[in-house]
Amino acid sequence: MKKVIEYGIVYGAEPKILGQAERQWLDNLKIEIGNTSTYPINVLINLTWLHPPDELSLLNLISDTGTKDNTKLWFAGSVDGTDWIRGAKSFKYLQSQGYEYEFVGNANDHFNAWMPNLLLQYNNLSKVTLVDAKYLFLSYNRKPRPWRKELVNRLIDNELHTKGFITFEAGVFPIIDLQTAQYDQELHTEDLRFTRPEDILTLGNLEIWNNSYSVIVSETEISDSCHLSEKTWKPLLGLRPYFLNSNPGVAKILDRLGFYTPGKLFNNPKLDSCSINTIISQLKSIENSSELYNSQLDMLIHNQNRFIEIANSDPTKILNWPQ
């Protein structure tokens, strides 16, 4: 059996069953790699909690473990997928050095695990309708991906951070830390790298949700046109207008599934390009969010009903539309 070295942390938020399933999958994968790999040294890199500050320690581990001639890298993604790592500096460096690598895993269990639980908790309209538009938008950002950092930078540059509820990794944006970091850390986890007051099973703190007019969704992967996570589904179920900081393919899928996309909700087709510039412009143009919400409510109720319809159907049949 060949040597297999594991790097990374398994999923630790709710639901715990995802982390348990991931641990079992990784254990089985290590055995399979050890039995079948043609390389004497194999580094299994779990991408679930990997973020930029981890990359240097990963590179050091790889260089200390072996050489490009006797080492193969396995990039594993069972929860968030693997596509995002292709744009990371560490991956590009390893590519340039000539390391053999392979991507393994998928996120199929991610979809089925959270949707029934959300339905049980939030299919009552009175629980999620807008109470008071204290915040123009809600923008939860846990793992500090580059497109999320760009979004928060632009919100701050345009002084929109004072109008919304934003979270980000502690220590990156001092002004955001002053506003929300201590609060959302109390609500989330002991892991100080990832501050965000919600999990994949709920809409988060309902006091925040019910006082937020809209939601800016920063998806898990920016280059994958077919990657939709609970981040996108939540405002559909939770009766909120939403913006997509994601691949434009996400808006196309939502449209084909029968949802009102951001472009339709705001009568601005440019929003479906998922451009941060367009999101900023739209937010700056909103004068009375409570009045706008009331004008959008029929569309939001449609989105919620369509979500429930899909959730109670066979997702393989709904998503397997003809090309």
TORLUM-241761 format. One record per atom (N, C-alpha, C, O): x, y, z; residue in one letter. Coordinates in steps of 0.001 Angstrom, whole numbers, plus 500000, padded with zeros to 6 digits. Example, Ala and Ser with C-alpha at 12.3 -4.5 7.8 and 13.67 -1.06 7.14 Angstrom:
# TORLUM-241761
513190494310507800A512300495500507800A513200496700507800A514236496681508465A512850497750507080S513670498940507140S512900500030507870S513409501138508039S
***
This chain:
# TORLUM-241761
500841498806500000M500000500000500000M500883501254500000M501846501350500761M500530502227499119K501299503452499019K500981504391500183K499932504285500818K501903505305500445K501754506255501548K500731507334501183K500794507907500095K499780507613502102V498768508646501893V498798509605503081V498578509199504222V499069510869502804I499101511907503836I497901512819503643I497701513359502555I497102512995504686E495901513820504591E496178515220505127E496850515398506143E495638516209504411Y495749517596504840Y494364518233504783Y493643518071503799Y493993518958505840G492713519666505837G491821519271506992G492168518413507804G490662519914507053I489710519746508150I488351519370507574I487933519928506559I487662518437508206V486339518038507718V485301519074508127V485549519904509002V484136519018507488Y483054519962507733Y482623519899509189Y482412518815509732Y482489521075509830G482201521083511260G480931521784511673G480564521732512847G480230522452510736A479001523154511093A477806522202511006A477967521018510711A476622522725511263E475420521912511127E475099521703509644E475380522594508842E474530520580509251P474237519427510085P475474518556510287P476252518359509354P475656518043511475K476833517249511802K476975516022510909K478077515520510692K475843515549510395I475877514343509566I476735514544508316I477310513588507796I476823515801507830L477671516056506662L479136515821506989L479864515211506206L479570516311508161G480951516093508567G481262514626508798G482349514152508470G480300513911509365Q480484512484509612Q480583511714508294Q481419510825508139Q479712512076507352A479749511423506045A481048511745505313A481623510888504642A481502512987505450E482751513378504807E483934512609505383E484821512174504648E483940512445506712R485031511711507359R485094510273506853R486176509755506576R483932509630506732Q483895508254506250Q484357508175504799Q485085507258504420Q483925509150503986W484316509185502575W485826509356502437W486452508694501609W486413510238503242L487856510451503185L488628509201503615L489644508853503013L488142508539504646D488806507320505108D488800506255504016D489810505593503777D487658506099503361N487570505121502273N488453505524501089N489076504680500445N488493506831500819L489297507335499713L490782507095499972L491524506761499049L491218507261501205K492621507023501544K493009505572501274K494099505296500771K492113504649501611I492382503233501364I492475502962499865I493366502252499400I491524503550499112E491508503349497657E492770503901497011E493371503253496154E493173505106497425I494392505706496862I495609504859497208I496470504622496361I495677504401498462G496804503581498882G496919502290498104G498022501791497877G495782501745497692N495777500471496969N496006500615495470N496491499684494827N495657501787494901T495657501901493441T496660502885492875T497008502789491698T497141503836493678S498039504864493144S499366504256492693S499867503305493293S499914504819491640T501228504386491158T502357505228491751T503531505004491459T501984506200492588Y502985507069493221Y503259506612494650Y502319506283495373Y504514506583495074P504836506135496438P504314507086497509P504037506660498630P504177508371497177I503676509358498139I502455510053497549I502479510485496397I501391510159498334N500148510778497889N499668511747498973N499573511379500144N499372512969498579V498872513964499516V497398514215499199V497062514728498131V496524513847500138L495085514011499993L494686515333500650L494751515466501872L494279516298499846I494001517652500326I492501517868500373I491856517998499332I491939517908501575N490508518147501724N490247519647501653N490786520412502452N489421520067500700L489245521491500420L488147522161501243L487961523373501142L487418521399502053T486233521950502705T486519523207503516T485781524185503395T487556523215504332W487840524394505161W489121525090504746W489625525938505483W489661524750503582L490892525391503137L490624526839502754L489643527126502069L491478527748503186H491363529132502770H492757529718502658H493713529093503117H492915530916502054P494242531415501669P495352531303502705P496442530864502339P495156531672503990P496270531548504936P496789530119505119P497910529920505587P495966529117504747D496407527724504864D497354527323503740D498054526317503849D497379528098502668E498057527644501456E499566527506501645E500175526595501085E500176528396502424L501624528310502632L501984527043503388L502954526370503039L501217526707504419S501510525484505164S501291524254504297S501988523252504453S500323524324503382L500101523218502452L501300523051501530L501770521932501321L501794524140500983L502956524075500095L504186523550500829L504969522779500273L504349523969502075N505484523481502868N505374521980503111N506367521257503019N504169521514503420L503951520087503641L504317519298502397L505004518280502485L503863519758501237I504125519034499989I505617518988499685I506149517945499304I506293520131499855S507726520166499541S508548519341500522S509587518792500152S508087519247501785D508811518464502788D508547516969502650D509322516143503131D507435516632501981T507016515237501903T507724514464500804T508089513302500988T507916515109499666G508523514407498542G508822515363497416G508847516577497618G509049514832496231T509331515637495041T508195515463494045T507324514609494217T508216516289492997K507169516190491981K507214514850491245K506222514438490645K508345514182491291D508475512909490582D507919511723491367D507541510708490782D507872511854492699N507375510705493482N506108511027494271N505688510232495111N505493512187494009T504325512615494779T503156512947493865T503324513622492850T501981512473494228K500755512852493525K499831513565494505K499727513181495670K499156514615494013L498245515410494839L496801515064494482L496444514953493309L495987514900495509W494570514589495327W493761515697495981W493794515846497202W493032516481495185F492208517572495705F490783517054495874F490104516739494897F490342516971497125A489067516330497448A488022517353497889A488304518221498715A486820517248497336G485725518123497726G484423517368497802G483842517034496769G483948517088499008S482693516361499158S481552517277499582S480390516879499494S481847518484500035V480808519406500486V480727520616499569V479657520915499040V481837521315499370D481831522541498577D482325522352497156D482371523316496392D482689521160496788G483213520953495449G484699521296495366G485330521606496376G485249521238494157T486691521402493964T487060522519492991T488223522917492923T486097523022492247D486424523900491130D487110525196491565D487960525715490842D486756525715492721W487275527013493152W488792527024493315W489418528070493142W489395525877493646I490820525845493945I491654526141492698I492816526527492820I491087525969491507R491838526174490262R492367527607490134R493364527846489452R491698528551490790G492131529932490711G493073530348491824G493543531486491838G493362529445492764A494212529781493909A495679529832493500A496121529082492630A496427530730494143K497853530875493833K498625529589494119K499533529223493373K498258528906495205S498968527677495564S498803526615494488S499764525929494143S497589526472493951F497337525470492922F498110525803491644F498711524927491022F498083527085491265K498804527495490059K500306527261490212K500994526892489260K500796527483491424Y502223527235491671Y502548525750491528Y503536525388490888Y501716524887492123L501950523445492040L501867522963490596L502623522085490181L500946523543489839Q500860523232488414Q502164523591487705Q502700522800486929Q502661524786487981S503874525260487310S505095524416487645S506048524338486870S505047523769488848Q506170522936489262Q506097521523488685Q507040520743488820Q504983521201488046G504869519918487368G504345518774488216G504549517611487866G503670519073489332Y503103518006490163Y501927517337489455Y501103518001488826Y501867516034489569E500712515273489101E499582515479490104E499809515447491314E498356515693489600Y497236515926490518Y495948515364489928Y495848515088488733Y494961515206490819E493647514705490402E492585515293491323E492819515468492519E491406515598490757F490278516089491545F489337514929491834F489045514121490953F488868514852493070V487951513783493461V486830514361494316V487019515327495055V485654513741494195G484549514127495065G483490514933494359G483642515313493198G482411515190495076N481306515997494578N480512516500495778N480893516267496925N479412517187495507A478634517775496603A477179517321496573A476295518072496986A476915516117496097N475530515682495947N474754515656497263N473580516024497299N475409515221498345D474707515126499623D474348516491500188D473446516610501017D475052517514499740H474847518856500268H473413519310500011H472790519912500885H472887519029498827F471542519467498448F470471518804499306F469583519476499829F470557517503499448N469489516766500111N469481516916501625N468442516715502253N470622517267502228A470709517277503679A469992518447504316A469397518287505381A470027519626503697W469497520796504375W468075521149503962W467340521733504758W467669520814502748M466382521298502261M465186520835503099M464353521676503435M465048519556503457P463891519153504272P463843519863505612P462767520208506099P465019520085506214N465042520758507507N464606522212507392N463889522715508258N465029522883506340L464586524256506133L463079524311505946L462411525197506479L462549523364505190L461111523356504951L460331523191506245L459299523832506443L460828522326507124L460133522093508385L460098523348509245L459138523568509984L461137524172509153Q461251525320510038Q460673526604509456Q460223527470510206Q460678526743508122Y460398528055507562Y459333528098506474Y459320529027505666Y458445527119506437N457397527207505422N456179527980505929N455151528023505254N456286528589507113N455249529455507639N455585530894507247N456593531440507695N454746531505506414L455047532834505893L455272533862506990L456092534767506837L454550533729508093S454629534745509141S455996534776509808S456338535760510465S456780533716509650K458088533659510311K459169534413509544K460191534778510125K458963534651508252V460059535194507456V459697536462506693V460551537002505990V458470536957506801T458146538200506122T458899539357506764T459244539310507944T459147540391505975L459920541543506431L459180542265507552L458021542650507394L459854542445508678V459277543154509824V459613544637509746V458725545486509813V460896544943509603D461356546320509542D462646546332508715D463580545585509006D462693547180507687A463860547218506797A464998547998507452A465455549018506936A465438547492508595K466560548119509307K467824548048508469K468618548989508445K468008546912507772Y469171546716506911Y468712546682505457Y467741546001505127Y469400547407504595L469082547380503169L469389546010502581L468723545562501648L470391545356503127F470766544040502629F471466543258503738F471964543821504713F471483541961503552L472198541027504423L473240540319503573L472912539759502527L474493540341504014S475569539722503235S476443538880504151S477392539379504755S476111537588504249Y476909536659505047Y478080536150504198Y477876535663503087Y479284536262504713N480471535756504021N481309534992505028N481894535590505931N481372533669504882R482144532878505829R483558532650505305R484478533352505723R483754531707504419K485097531472503897K485508532658503019K484752533063502136K486692533213503253P487074534477502597P487570534303501164P488738534558500868P486680533871500283R487050533718498880R487297535089498249R486746536089498710R488132535146497186P488468536438496570P487259537242496109P487237538461496282P486230536581495514W485069537325495009W484234537888496163W483561538906496001W484275537237497315R483589537780498484R484335538992499043R483727539978499459R485647538897499042K486450540027499512K486244541231498599K486131542362499072K486197540988497300E485960542083496354E484602542732496611E484480543957496586E483583541908496858L482247542431497140L482260543347498355L481752544466498295L482834542882499450V482839543665500680V483671544935500502V483307545992501017V484771544839499784N485558546038499481N484716547081498761N484758548264499097N483956546638497777R483138547566496994R482004548151497829R481665549325497680R481421547343498703L480368547854499587L480913548944500500L480257549959500731L482117548724501015I482745549723501888I483109550971501088I482866552089501543I483685550792499911D484084551929499078D482890552828498750D483041554042498618D481715552232498621N480510552989498282N479677553340499512N478531553775499396N480267553147500688E479631553486501969E478295552778502168E477406553276502858E478175551614501552L476957550819501730L477041549912502954L476028549378503405L478240549739503488H478386548890504677H477601549438505857H477242548683506761H477330550730505865T476562551327506962T475071551044506834T474307551275507772T474655550539505663K473235550296505422K472870548815505481K471693548457505444K473894547952505572G473615546519505556G474219545794506734G474916546388507556G473944544498506812F474538543624507827F475499542701507092F475080541825506335F476793542905507322I477838542171506603I478684541396507593I479025541909508659I479025540164507250T480018539419508027T481166539014507128T481003538846505920T482327538862507735F483526538416507014F484495537855508037F484337538060509240F485500537144507544E486517536588508427E487104537686509310E487451538760508818E487215537427510598A487736538407511540A489144538829511153A489972537992510793A489419540148511228G490748540665510993G491006541168509591G492041541790509351G490104540924508653V490304541353507268V489785542775507048V490458543609506442V488584543033507551F487969544354507428F487671544890508830F486626544571509396F488567545695509398P488349546198510763P487005546885510943P486385546762511999P486547547608509928I485290548325510062I484104547361510141I483107547648510803I484220546213509459I483167545188509551I483236544487510900I482204544174511493I484451544239511386D484606543631512713D483936544488513779D483286543957514680D484085545791513690L483481546693514676L481966546589514661L481315546738515695L481410546333513490Q479960546311513355Q479332544965513713Q478279544917514349Q479986543862513302T479308542564513436T480154541417513965T479595540402514380T481501541536513968A482338540363514234A482092539744515593A481958538524515694A482029540547516640Q481837539994517972Q480464539340518092Q480318538282518704Q479475539975517507Y478119539468517593Y477965538143516869Y477441537181517430Y478426538091515609D478208536849514875D479099535731515366D478762534559515191D480247536061515986Q481077534997516540Q480381534315517706Q480494533102517878Q479667535086518501E478917534499519621E477864533518519111E477540532535519776E477338533800517925L476261532970517393L476762531768516606L475998530849516312L478065531778516262H478471530736515316H479379529667515910H478887528588516240H480644529903516060T481571528805516279T482802529255517032T483078530451517124T483535528314517567E484803528616518219E485929528779517207E487007529256517561E485703528397515973D486709528539514931D486720529991514469D485824530413513738D487720530757514885L487746532188514629L487989532536513164L487848533697512779L488351531555512344R488585531857510935R487288532146510202R487274532920509245R486211531538510638F484981531600509857F483840532145510697F483133531385511358F483660533460510674T482594534084511435T481387534272510536T481478534889509475T480255533734510969R479026533881510213R477881533323511052R477927532155511440R476861534117511341P475829533684512292P474721532858511659P473548533213511774P475062531787511008E474047530912510433E474692529598510054E475912529453510130E473886528648509651D474403527377509176D473538526931508010D472604527637507628D473831525783507444I473108525400506234I471708524875506517I470943524623505586I471362524705507798L470037524195508130L469004525288508348L467806525004508331L469428526524508550T468476527580508894T468767528848508106T469753528929507374T467903529823508267L468123531135507679L468993532003508566L469187533185508283L469511531432509623G470310532209510561G469429532845511613G468297532416511835G469946533856512251N469207534565513289N468022535293512654N468216536182511824N466807534927513034L465623535506512394L465447536982512719L464786537704511972L466027537438513820E465944538870514122E466698539668513062E466283540765512687E467808539111512582I468563539750511507I467824539575510179I467652540533509425I467393538358509906W466721538064508640W465463538917508466W465251539502507403W464640538988509494N463361539685509383N463495541196509365N462517541906509131N464693541689509609N464941543126509538N465872543488508379N466428544585508333N466030542557507455S466870542778506272S465991542736505033S465274541761504805S466046543793504233Y465211543869503033Y465623542842501986Y464764542185501397Y466916542695501745S467389541831500658S468589541017501118S469108541208502218S469015540111500257V470156539248500559V471120539272499372V470710539090498226V472397539498499657I473435539339498629I474035537951498816I474650537665499843I473854537107497834V474352535733497890V475756535683497295V475939535973496112V476734535322498096S478081535066497575S478265533560497512S478530532910498524S478120533015496313E478117531561496168E479484530939496471E480501531624496581E479460529616496600T480655528859496970T481730528927495902T482912529058496218T481329528841494635E482280528827493538E481871529853492494E480692529963492159E482827530599491983I482540531660491020I482711531198489583I482157531815488673I483465530131489356S483745529695487986S482825528583487509S482814528251486324S482051528005488423D481184526875488086D479780527383487775D479100527901488661D479342527242486535S478045527766486107S476869526935486597S475717527338486437S477142525793487184C476061524903487627C476046524690489133C475301523844489628C476852525441489866H476961525213491304H476007526126492061H476227527334492151H474938525533492608L473999526233493476L474014525567494839L473809524358494946L474253526347495876S474238525798497235S473042526358497998S472200527053497428S472975526052499282E471900526588500125E471920528109500185E470904528729500498E473067528717499888K473174530176499937K472196530830498962K471575531846499274K472070530227497770T471147530754496764T469705530407497083T468800531209496851T469490529212497614W468105528786497855W467446529541499013W466227529712499019W468226529990499979K467635530585501191K466746531797500936K465631531829501457K467174532801500160P466265533921499937P465013533540499151P463981534201499265P465103532475498355L463917532012497642L462885531478498625L461699531789498521L463336530685499565L462435530163500580L462090531236501613L460979531250502144L463014532116501892G462850533091502965G462243534409502556G462350535390503293G461594534459501375L460837535639500933L461683536901500889L461315537922501470L462813536832500202R463667538001500096R464089538260498644R464437537331497916R464055539534498235P464751539886497004P466232539568497188P466747539638498304P466911539224496112Y468287538776496280Y469141539206495095Y468644539485494004Y470435539248495350F471440539531494338F472426538369494331F472651537736495363F473010538088493176L473908536948493047L475332537394492763L475620537923491689L476224537182493725N477659537326493505N478164535930493178N478722535243494033N477962535522491934S478211534132491539S478465534079490045S478590535114489390S478539532880489513N478614532697488076N477250533019487462N476230532626488027N477195533719486326P475906534037485698P475066532815485372P473851532917485208P475713531655485277G474960530436485012G473952530121486091G472955529451485822G474185530591487316V473251530350488413V471913531018488113V470857530415488307V471957532264487638A470721532969487305A469975532263486171A468745532209486175A470712531725485207K470082531020484091K469372529757484573K468277529441484108K469989529043485496I469364527833486029I468096528183486797I467066527527486638I468171529218487629L466998529626488397L465853530027487477L464694529717487750L466174530707486400D465148531113485446D464493529886484822D463271529834484684D465300528903484447R464759527691483821R463957526851484806R463098526067484402R464235527013486099L463472526295487121L462185527014487502L461402526510488307L461968528183486927G460710528882487162G460727529887488292G459669530249488808G461914530352488694F462012531360489746F462158532756489138F462654532921488023F461713533749489900Y462029535127489551Y463492535376489914Y463878535244491075Y464289535728488937T465702536021489156T465848537466489623T464875538220489591T467053537870490059P467251539274490432P466856540243489319P466272541295489583P467176539885488071G466840540758486959G465355541018486843G464941542126486504G464545540000487124K463091540154487050K462540540844488295K461619541654488200K463094540528489450L462612541136490690L462792542650490679L461950543385491195L463896543115490085F464199544550490078F464002545190488710F464364546348488501F463420544423487769N463200544932486411N464496545501485841N464518546569485229N465563544759486060N466893545174485600N467641543939485123N468343543306485912N467507543578483841P468131542351483325P469631542275483567P470187541178483634P470295543417483698K471737543410483909K472124542706485210K473245542214485335K471212542656486171L471516542003487445L471792540516487267L472507539918488071L471235539919486227D471443538486486015D472830538179485457D473187537013485285D473607539215485174S475014539015484824S475849538753486065S477010538357485968S475247538978487251C475897538744488545C477125539638488754C478042539282489494C477131540775488111S478230541726488229S478145542492489553S477080542984489925S479264542588490251I479293543350491503I478982544818491233I478303545460492036I479465545359490120N479181546753489780N477685547001489657N477178548022490121N476978546059489028T475541546214488851T474808546090490178T473843546812490430T475264545178491023I474664545044492358I474810546350493143I473853546816493761I476000546932493116I476257548179493831I475345549284493314I474740550012494101I475246549410492000S474402550450491399S472942550284491796S472256551262492094S472468549028491799Q471079548781492159Q470815549130493618Q469795549744493932Q471708548750494499L471545549068495914L471518550576496146L470728551076496947L472376551286495446K472450552741495627K471200553438495095K470901554562495499K470472552788494198S469280553408493607S468024553218494458S467007553864494207S468085552335495466I466892552025496266I466650553132497287I467514553430498112I465476553731497224E465130554832498128E464199554397499250E464360554834500390E463236553550498947N462273553102499960N462157551584499862N461356551067499084N462956550877500650S463004549422500531S461706548763501003S461309547732500459S461049549330501991S459789548735502478S458711548802501401S457971547841501191S458631549929500729E457658550078499649E458001549151498488E457114548537497894E459289549053498167L459721548171497085L459423546724497432L459000545953496570L459639546347498686Y459369544975499124Y457899544618498897Y457582543536498405Y457020545529499257N455585545265499084N455230545078497613N454352544282497280N455910545810496735S455642545665495301S456195544358494747S455743543886493705S457164543776495433Q457785542528494983Q457185541296495662Q457513540167495296Q456325541499496630L455911540387497492L455259539244496725L455515538080497033L454425539544495736D453803538466494965D454853537594494283D454701536373494224D455910538207493769M456983537444493134M457750536626494165M458163535500493886M457940537191495360L458661536479496414L457863535268496897L458427534207497163L456552535439497004I455692534314497396I455723533232496321I455750532042496633I455719533645495059H455865532668493966H457162531885494118H457169530662493979H458267532587494404N459551531905494557N459507530899495692N460034529794495566N458878531277496807Q458792530350497933Q457954529128497566Q458338527997497865Q456821529352496925N455953528235496543N456649527327495534N456512526106495600N457383527908494617R458104527108493631R459203526291494310R459438525135493956R459869526901495285F460882526180496052F460266524961496733F460804523857496649F459145525164497402I458485524060498120I458033522976497140I458113521785497437I457556523407495967E457149522442494946E458329521582494507E458203520364494386E459459522210494272I460650521469493850I461150520564494970I461534519420494729I461143521085496201A461661520323497332A460843519070497600A461362518089498133A459580519098497236N458712517950497457N458590517061496222N457742516170496171N459442517307495231S459462516509494018S460792515782493932S461674515982494768S460929514955492942D462173514252492700D463149515216492023D462954515558490857D464203515665492730P465096516670492148P465807516198490892P466180517016490052P466002514890490747T466686514405489546T465829514598488302T466349514808487206T464502514526488479K463610514736487343K463472516214487019K463397516595485851K463438517047488054I463287518485487825I464532519079487197I464433519937486320I465702518635487633L466945519210487148L467401518587485838L468279519134485171L466826517462485461N467233516789484226N466366517232483056N465726516416482393N466356518570482809W465557519087481719W466232518834480383W467449518655480336W465465518813479289P466067518606477968P466895519816477569P466556520951477902P467977519565476857Q468855520667476409Q468289521302475154Q468876522243474619Q
***
